[in-house]
Amino acid sequence: MFQKHLQEPQHLRKLQALCRRTPETHPSYERIHADLKAAAAGYAGERLLTYPLERFSNQLHIFQGLRLPVAAHHYVQIDLLLISEQGMAIGEVKHWRGDIQLNDWYGPLYRTYFDKTELLPNPLLQVEEQREGLLDYFNRHSLLLPEIETFVIFTHREAQLRLPPTTNLPKIFLKERLPQMIRHHFTSSETQPLLHPHHYTNQILTDHKPLQIDVLQKYQVKCEDLLPGVQCASCCNLSMSRTQGVWRCLHCHTSQADAHVTALRDYQLLLGSHITNKDARHFLQVPSRHACRRILLHTATHVQTPSKRPYYRLFS
């Protein structure tokens, strides 16, 4: 069964919001854009595995997108973990396109795309480190240390693999070979059985901690640097104006009733769940205090406290 379904990472949503709200002239903009592109590609690759994994949901405990503590302030992040009574396997997912060449299984990896060749980290070494981290995690919780298979899955349809010869099933393969790998590993008589897989699954579900990052601090973007306004879904400009309860784009003239929802979610992701009428007026570029109050009452909970000025709790 799917013990942990893949969910869109909050870190990715924060990067999307930050990219929308950071001026292109900001020193960190290119880095933000590059990190967003990489995070979005990683998530897209992991999503492509959900469908082929569904056919094994009655045989395996399936975890997608795990992050487990292995020491103080240190975590092991795992794209895919499969557990059954026959053993465990960790999968590292790469959504890379182009010609992927590996001359030695644990040597450097080269990717060629559009006549440009670049040297990339060997993902087999990466997934082996994840294996060691998972074993440390099990040891800390006094669980028996199982044998853990490791593999790397390339999910992009434009990926071509050039790998060293091997007499065994390769540890690096395209996503179409994932079912074959699962059948081979989890029906092998050589695999050490797990007597109580639920001991592992229960502990993992208890300890999973999603990544939490203050992206403003990481990329050194100040609150006053953020671009205010409501973004048009058609032309992506922050140029919508509210008139008679409807948002209209001053650039392409598109109309939308609830365009402010995305803007307020950007605020929540970047600045927190509490917002005042004054802050909302600035962020949404709505000059009327009463109009802004009506917007907030439809999307937030009004909180009145004796010691502070009133505020709204977004999307509670």
Secondary structure, 3 states (H helix, E strand, C coil): CEEECCCCCHHHHHHHHHHHHCCCCCCCHHHHHHHHHHHHHHHHHHHCCHHHHHCCCCCCEEEEEEEEEEECCEEEEEEEEEEECCEEEEEEEECCCEEEEECCCCCCEEEEECCEEEEECCHHHHHHHHHHHHHHHHHHCCCCCCCEEEEEEECCCCEEEECCCCCCCCCEEEHHHHHHHHHHHHCCCCCCCCCCHHHHHHHHHHHCCCCCCCHHHHCCCCHHHCCCCCCCCCCCCCCEEEECCEEEECCCCCEECCCHHHHHHHHHHHHCCEECHHHHHHHHCCCCHHHHHHHHHHHEEEECCCCCCCEEEECC
